[in-house]
Amino acid sequence: MARKKYIYNPQTLEYEEYTPSRSKRIRRFLLFVLTAGIIGYAAVSIIQNTIGSPKERMQAREIEFLKLQYDIINDKIENIDNLLGEMQDRDDNIYRMIFEAEPIPTSIRKAGYGGSNRYEALNGYENSNIVKETAKKIDVVESQLYVQSKSFDEVYDMARNKAQMLSCIPAIMPVKDVDIYRISSHFGYRTDPFYKVQKLHNGIDFSAPIGTHIYCSGDGVVEKVIKGNSGYGNNIVVDHGYGYKTRYAHLSKAYVKVGQKVKRGEYIADVGNSGKSTAPHLHYEVIKNNKAINPVNFFFNDLTPEEYDKILELSEKPSMTMD
């Protein structure tokens, strides 16, 4: 029950019960409602700005959870990238070396993975950078995995064809029963017998009488049969595949023709003295990817370790070529 209010009436000199008019009661009520509304609005604003609504607090927790998950995903991507790097290193420096294959260029392994607008749809959000960087990392790893997968396909094919490849690689001396001391000139810079200057000698000279049999050093197909009175003179070039070719020069006679398939150890020509030559001999070259390399490294089927060491020792000594 509401307490009664009394006021002093100076005219009657007595306290009388106070009863406000209707209009005053209405004004007081409206003032109360307005004040309560203002206080309530202020309280809600303060709570929302400092604490947030239950829904906003839930969304904030979800955002923090997603950020944590993105960090975890990025850590996993880093681990995958490191593992992929190790696979690439083994692929280039072990698997491909075994099969005499060229490593995959970095420009191919690290090739581009999309246009400049690839991630445009991810812009405009508070955490766009996190999402974009994660998407980029995934795309990079995906691109490199594709290249690595293709490389393993190639290595698998090379492994299946290894027996054929080994039979094609030059692996014997082209002249049988040769004393290593009859190798008159080795690979490297030597004195030219005609011009008396140091020149790169692209092969090995086997000193032998005219008519000595010459044998193909690996399976292949005859690419060239050339007759000439200068330079290499009469010579044969055999394409062994896998980037390998061999040349047999200064011949007296050839017994093969262009396009003919030949086998390792097959009799293909005779030693001669044709072309730019000072005495009967065979000039023999091994060519890999159009570049002459030292044939001594391919005589492993014919030399003992001691003979190989001796050839290397002899190759270090200065000498004059025979062509």
C-alpha positions in Angstrom: 0.0 0.0 0.0 1.4 3.4 -1.1 2.3 5.8 1.7 0.3 8.9 1.9 1.9 12.3 1.5 1.0 15.3 3.5 1.7 19.0 2.9 1.3 22.0 5.2 -1.6 24.4 4.4 -0.7 27.9 5.7 -4.2 29.0 5.3 -5.7 26.4 7.6 -2.5 26.0 9.6 -2.9 22.2 9.2 -1.3 19.3 7.4 -3.5 18.1 4.7 -3.2 14.9 2.5 -1.6 15.7 -0.8 -3.3 14.4 -3.9 -1.4 15.5 -7.2 -3.5 16.4 -10.2 -3.9 14.0 -13.1 -1.7 16.0 -15.4 1.2 16.0 -12.9 0.8 12.2 -12.4 1.0 11.8 -16.2 4.1 14.0 -16.5 5.8 12.2 -13.7 5.1 8.8 -15.2 6.4 9.9 -18.7 9.5 11.4 -17.1 10.0 8.1 -15.3 9.6 6.0 -18.5 11.9 8.4 -20.4 14.6 8.2 -17.7 14.4 4.4 -17.5 14.6 4.2 -21.3 17.7 6.3 -21.4 19.4 4.4 -18.7 18.4 1.1 -20.2 19.6 2.1 -23.7 22.9 3.3 -22.2 23.3 0.1 -20.3 22.7 -2.1 -23.4 25.1 0.0 -25.5 27.8 -0.3 -22.9 27.3 -4.1 -22.6 27.3 -4.6 -26.4 30.4 -2.5 -26.9 32.4 -4.0 -24.1 31.0 -7.5 -23.7 28.9 -8.2 -26.8 25.8 -10.1 -27.2 25.7 -13.8 -26.7 25.6 -14.4 -30.4 28.5 -12.0 -31.0 30.5 -13.7 -28.2 29.8 -17.1 -29.9 30.9 -15.7 -33.3 34.1 -14.2 -31.7 34.9 -17.6 -30.2 34.4 -19.3 -33.6 36.7 -16.8 -35.3 39.4 -17.4 -32.8 38.9 -21.1 -33.3 39.2 -20.8 -37.1 42.3 -18.7 -36.7 43.9 -21.4 -34.6 42.9 -24.0 -37.2 44.4 -21.9 -40.0 47.7 -21.8 -38.0 47.6 -25.5 -37.5 46.9 -26.0 -41.3 49.8 -23.7 -42.2 52.2 -25.7 -39.9 51.1 -28.9 -41.7 51.6 -27.3 -45.1 55.1 -26.3 -44.0 55.8 -29.9 -43.0 54.5 -31.2 -46.3 56.5 -28.6 -48.2 59.7 -29.7 -46.4 58.9 -33.3 -47.1 58.3 -32.5 -50.8 61.7 -30.7 -50.9 63.4 -33.8 -49.7 61.6 -35.9 -52.3 62.6 -33.4 -55.1 66.2 -33.5 -53.9 66.3 -37.4 -53.9 64.6 -37.4 -57.3 67.2 -35.0 -58.9 70.3 -36.2 -57.1 69.7 -40.0 -56.7 67.0 -41.4 -58.9 67.7 -39.4 -62.0 71.5 -39.8 -61.6 71.1 -43.6 -61.5 69.4 -43.5 -64.9 71.6 -40.7 -66.4 68.6 -38.3 -66.6 68.8 -34.6 -66.3 67.4 -33.0 -63.1 64.1 -31.1 -63.5 64.9 -27.4 -63.8 63.9 -25.2 -60.9 61.9 -23.0 -63.3 59.6 -26.0 -63.9 59.4 -27.1 -60.3 58.6 -23.6 -59.1 56.4 -22.7 -62.1 53.4 -20.2 -61.7 50.1 -21.4 -60.5 47.5 -18.9 -61.7 46.7 -15.3 -62.7 46.8 -12.2 -60.6 43.1 -12.3 -59.9 43.1 -15.8 -58.7 42.4 -14.7 -55.1 40.3 -11.7 -55.7 37.2 -13.3 -54.3 38.9 -13.7 -51.0 39.4 -9.9 -50.5 37.2 -7.6 -48.5 37.1 -9.6 -45.2 38.7 -8.9 -41.8 40.8 -12.0 -42.1 41.3 -12.1 -45.9 45.1 -12.2 -45.6 45.1 -15.4 -43.5 42.8 -17.2 -46.0 44.7 -15.9 -49.0 48.1 -16.9 -47.8 46.9 -20.4 -46.8 45.2 -20.8 -50.3 48.5 -19.7 -52.0 50.6 -22.2 -50.0 48.2 -25.0 -50.9 48.3 -24.1 -54.6 52.1 -24.0 -54.6 52.4 -27.4 -53.0 49.7 -28.8 -55.3 51.6 -27.5 -58.3 54.9 -29.0 -57.1 53.3 -32.3 -56.3 51.9 -32.5 -59.8 55.4 -31.9 -61.3 56.9 -34.5 -58.9 54.3 -37.0 -59.8 55.1 -36.6 -63.5 58.8 -37.0 -62.7 58.2 -40.3 -60.8 56.3 -41.5 -63.9 59.4 -40.8 -66.0 61.7 -42.5 -63.4 59.4 -45.5 -63.4 59.5 -45.8 -67.2 63.3 -45.5 -67.0 63.5 -48.2 -64.4 61.4 -50.5 -66.6 63.8 -49.8 -69.5 67.0 -50.0 -67.5 68.2 -53.3 -69.0 67.8 -51.8 -72.5 69.5 -48.5 -71.4 72.5 -50.4 -69.9 72.9 -52.3 -73.2 72.9 -49.0 -75.1 75.4 -47.0 -73.0 78.9 -47.3 -74.5 80.7 -49.7 -72.1 83.6 -51.4 -73.9 86.7 -50.4 -75.8 86.2 -50.2 -79.5 89.4 -52.1 -80.2 89.9 -55.5 -78.5 92.9 -56.7 -76.6 94.4 -53.2 -76.6 97.4 -52.6 -74.3 96.6 -49.4 -72.4 100.0 -48.1 -73.4 98.8 -48.1 -77.0 96.3 -45.3 -76.2 98.5 -42.7 -77.8 96.5 -39.7 -76.8 93.9 -39.1 -74.2 90.9 -36.8 -73.7 91.6 -33.2 -72.9 93.9 -30.4 -74.0 96.7 -31.8 -76.1 99.3 -30.5 -78.7 98.0 -30.5 -82.2 100.5 -32.3 -84.4 99.9 -30.0 -87.4 99.5 -26.6 -85.8 101.7 -27.2 -82.7 99.1 -25.5 -80.4 97.1 -26.7 -77.4 93.6 -27.8 -78.5 90.8 -29.7 -76.9 91.1 -33.4 -78.0 87.5 -34.6 -77.9 88.3 -38.3 -77.7 90.9 -41.0 -77.3 93.4 -42.2 -80.0 94.1 -46.0 -80.2 97.3 -46.7 -82.1 96.7 -49.8 -84.3 97.7 -51.2 -87.7 95.5 -50.5 -90.7 92.8 -53.1 -90.9 92.5 -53.7 -87.2 88.9 -54.5 -86.3 86.7 -51.9 -84.7 83.7 -52.9 -82.6 80.6 -50.9 -81.6 80.7 -50.0 -77.9 76.9 -50.1 -77.3 73.6 -51.0 -78.9 72.3 -48.3 -81.2 71.5 -47.1 -84.7 74.0 -45.9 -87.3 73.4 -42.1 -87.7 76.2 -41.2 -90.1 78.6 -43.0 -92.4 80.9 -40.3 -93.8 83.7 -40.6 -96.4 86.2 -37.7 -96.3 89.8 -36.8 -96.9 90.0 -34.1 -94.2 89.1 -33.7 -90.5 87.8 -37.0 -89.2 88.3 -38.6 -92.6 86.1 -41.7 -93.0 84.0 -41.9 -89.8 80.9 -43.4 -88.3 78.5 -41.9 -85.8 76.2 -44.3 -83.8 73.2 -43.0 -81.9 72.7 -45.1 -78.8 69.7 -43.2 -77.4 69.4 -41.8 -73.9 71.5 -38.8 -75.1 74.6 -40.9 -76.0 76.4 -41.1 -79.3 79.8 -42.5 -80.3 82.2 -41.5 -83.2 84.7 -43.8 -84.8 87.1 -41.8 -87.1 90.0 -42.1 -89.5 88.7 -45.5 -90.8 90.0 -47.4 -93.7 86.6 -49.1 -94.3 83.1 -49.1 -92.8 80.9 -52.2 -92.8 77.6 -50.5 -91.8 75.1 -48.2 -93.4 72.9 -45.3 -92.1 69.9 -46.5 -90.3 71.3 -49.9 -89.5 70.8 -51.3 -86.0 74.0 -52.4 -84.3 74.8 -54.3 -81.1 77.5 -53.9 -78.6 80.6 -55.8 -79.7 79.5 -55.9 -83.3 82.3 -55.5 -85.9 81.6 -52.2 -87.8 84.8 -50.9 -89.4 88.6 -51.2 -89.8 91.3 -48.9 -88.4 92.8 -46.5 -91.1 94.7 -43.4 -91.6 92.2 -41.2 -93.5 91.6 -37.5 -93.0 93.7 -35.3 -90.7 95.9 -38.1 -89.3 99.6 -38.6 -88.7 99.6 -42.4 -88.5 97.1 -45.3 -88.5 94.9 -45.1 -85.5 91.2 -45.0 -84.3 89.9 -41.7 -82.9 87.1 -42.6 -80.6 84.6 -40.2 -79.0 81.7 -40.5 -76.5 79.1 -37.7 -76.8 76.4 -37.1 -74.2 73.7 -34.5 -74.9 75.8 -33.2 -77.8 78.9 -32.6 -75.6 82.0 -34.7 -75.9 83.0 -36.5 -72.6 85.9 -38.6 -71.5 85.6 -42.1 -73.0 87.8 -43.6 -70.3 84.9 -43.4 -67.9 83.0 -45.9 -70.0 85.6 -48.7 -70.2 84.5 -50.4 -67.0 83.7 -53.7 -68.8 87.3 -54.0 -70.1 89.5 -52.6 -67.4 90.6 -53.8 -64.0 90.7 -51.1 -61.2 94.5 -51.1 -61.5 94.3 -50.5 -65.3 91.8 -47.8 -64.8 94.0 -46.0 -62.3 97.0 -46.4 -64.7 95.0 -44.9 -67.6 94.1 -41.9 -65.4 97.7 -41.5 -64.5 98.8 -41.6 -68.2 96.0 -39.2 -69.2 97.6 -36.6 -67.0 100.8 -36.6 -68.9 101.3 -34.1 -71.8 101.1 -35.7 -75.2 100.6 -35.0 -78.9 97.5 -36.2 -80.7 97.5 -38.2 -83.9 94.9 -36.1 -85.6 
